[in-house]
Amino acid sequence: MAVITLLSDLGLNDASAGAVKGMILSKLPDAALIDISHEVPPFGIQQASYLLRTSWSDFPAGTIHIVLVDTFYAAPARLLLCEFEGHFFLVPDNGIIQSALDGKPNKYRLCFESGNQTNFRDWVLAAAGVAGSIREKGVAGIQLSIYEPAAGTARKFDPSNCEVLYIDYFGNVVTNITRPVFDKPGAVRRFRLLFMKVYELTSLSQSYNEVAPGESLCRFNRHGYMEICVNQGSAASLFGLRMGSRHNEIKIVLE
């Protein structure tokens, strides 16, 4: 049985996500389809990269991860295959995989290229066909051309203009501040986390209940990303934080 994960920006308000599963099952009727998320914001490459980065390794080796976010990023749109640590990734050529895996895969294969009459169904069926071939033959047994991705990697971290990568169901705000950026070898750094021109946090918490209900805190989540949180509340709603960087005005000052 093939384990296939799905990550998309299709949403759940219509039949699109369900239709994708139907298309895949028409090719691979015994596949185990697991949703990572279908609620990535439309064309949300950074959000998709974060979700893929923080989920793929929880699945067993041999899992096939299909990403359907901003699929037709450029013309012609291309579907790529890469293998990393025993996992297989079928992704658009839009930079998601390079960001999610820190540019580590060094070999990509071109699986499908859009034409004038190509539609989304063609794309999904092509991905399902490659997934079936991987299961039957392995990557070495598939005749696909080596391809150099056109899309670049994630932007360089700028501590004076940090970004919101993701806002979870509880309103916790995940930033692009990570432990390697934050930590100073051999010492705990003093810092000031400033956001929305008004708010400031200067200490790290390990868990939400270290502060009283309704109070704010920042912490590193299990994936090593700094979150802005409110104990028993929504940091996103309380502080008006949104995904992206234009309106949030978040910066970290390391001392």
N, C-alpha and C positions, 0 to 999 in steps of 0.2 A: 504494500500500500504506500503510495506517495503522499508525503506530508507537504502541503502547499500552503504558504501564507499569502495573504492578500493585504496590500496597503494601497489605498486610493483616496482621491479627492472627489469621489462620486456622491458622497452624502448618503443619507438614509431616508430622504423625503420622497423618493420615487423608486422605481423597480431596477435602477441601473446596477446596483451592487448585487442584487439577486440574480439579474440576468447574466452578469459576469460569471457567477458560480455555475449557472446552467450551461453556459458555453464551455467552461472547463470540464464539467462533468460529462458533456456530450462526447468529449475526446478521451477523458480519463474517468470512467464511471466509478472506479473504486478509490478515487483520491480522497484524502482527508483534508478538507479545506478549513483553514483557521484564519479568522479575521484578526489582523493587527489593528487596523482602524480603517473606516471609510469616511471619517469626518475630518480629514486634513483640509484646511481651507483651500478653496480653488487656487490651483497653481502654486501651492505652498511648499516649495522645494525645501526650504530650511526646516520647516516643521516635519516634513516627511523624512528628511535625513536624520533628525533627532529620534523620531519614533523607530526608524529602522535600526539605527545605531544601538538603541537601548533595548531592543527586543530579539534580534536575530539569534544571538548566542544562547538564548534560553530554549531553543528548539534542538531536537536531535540532529546529529550529523546526517547529511543526505537530504535535509529539508530544502525545498525549492521556494525561494521568496520572489513573488511577482509584485512589482511596483507599478501602479497605474496612476501616477500623479504627474500632471502637466505632460501628458503623453506626447502630444503633438507640439513639443517645445520649439522645434525649428523645422524648416522644410529643406529636404525631406526628413521626416521623423524616423528615427532608427531605434530598433529594439536590440539591446546588447545582452550578452551572457558573460558572467564572470564567475569564477570559483574561488572561494576563500575559506580555509580551515574546514574543508569538508562540506560546506554549504554552497548552494547555487543561487545566483541572483539574476533575474530577468528584469531589466530596467530600461527606461528611456535614456537616451543620450542627453541628459540635462544636468549632470553634475551631482545628482542625489547620491549615487553609490560612492563616488570619490570622497564626498564629504562624510558619509556615514562610516566609511572604513579608512578614513585618513589617507586616502590615496594608495593603500597597500596593495590591492590587486594590480599586477603589472601586465596582465594579459586579458584582453577582451575579444569576444567574438561577435560578429555581426549576424544577427538572426533574421532580421526583417527590416525592410526599408519601404516607407510609404510611397505611393504613387498618386496620380491625380484622382483616382477613383477609390483610394483606400479609405475605409471607415474604421470606427472603433472596434467593431466586431471582428474585422480582419486581424487587427492587432492582437486581440485577446486569443483568437483561435491560433494565431501563429505562436504566441507564448505557450499555449496549452500543448501544441504540437512539439515544441522544443522540450517542454517538461516531460512529455511522454518518451521522447528519444533519450533524454538523460537517464530516465529510469531503466530503459531497456538496454542501452549501449554504453552509458557513461559519456562524459564530455569527449573523451579521446575517440569515441566511435562516431561522433557527429562531424560531418563535413561542413564546417563553417569557416569563413574567412576571418583571419586575425584583423582587428580593427583598432585604430587609435582614437579614443574618445575626443570629440570636439569640445565638449563642455569642460569648464575649468573646475577647480576645487573651491571650497568655502573661503570667504573673505578672511583676511588676517584679523586677529583679535585686536581691538582698539579699546584700552581700558577707559578712555575718556568718552566713549560712545558705545556702551555695551548694548546688547540686543536681547529681546525676549524671544527665545526659541519656541516656547510652548507654554500653554496655560492648561492645566489639567482640570478634571471634572470638579475638583474642590476649590478651584480658583488659585492654586499655588502657581506662582510665576517662575518658570525655569529660564534662567539667563544663560548666556554663552560664557560665563565665568567658570572656569574649571580649576581643579586643584593644582595642576602644573603651573597655571598662570598665577595662582594665589600664593602657593607655598614658597617659602624661602628655605633652601637647604640648611638644616641644622637649627632652625628657629621658627617659632610661630610669629607670623607677621601681624602687626597692628594694621588696621584698615578702617576706612570709612566707605560705606556703600551709600551713595547718594542717588535719589531718584525723584522725579517730578518736581525738582527745584526746592522742595519743602522737606522731604523725609530723609532721615539718615539712620543707618544701623551700623553699629561699631563692634558687635560681638557675634560669634558663631554659636548656634545651638545644635545639639545633637538630635533633639526630638521636639515635636510641637508643644508638648506639655511642660516644657521648661519655663514657659511664660504663662501668664494668666489668660483665660479665655478672652478673646477680643484684642489681645496684644500682638504686635508684629514681631517677626524674627527672620533671620536668614540662616540657612543650613545647606550643607552639601547632600544631595540625594544619593542613592546607592550607585548611581552611574557617574558620580563625581561632578555634577553640575550644581552651581549655587542656585538656590530657590529663595524667593521672597514669599513669605507665608504669613498667615494670621491664624493663631490657634482658634479653632472652631469658627473660622470665618474665611472670607474670600479676599485674598490680597488683590486680585485683579479688579474686583468691584470696589473695594475700599479705596484703593489708590488710583483707580482709573488707568491701570496698565493694560497695554494691548500688545499683540504680537507685532514684531518688527521693531524699528528703532526711532522712527521719525518723531513720535509724540511722547515717548517715555522719558527721555533724558536721564538715562541711567549711566553712572560711572562709578568706578572703584578707585580709591586712592590708597595705595600701599605705602606704609610708613616704616 
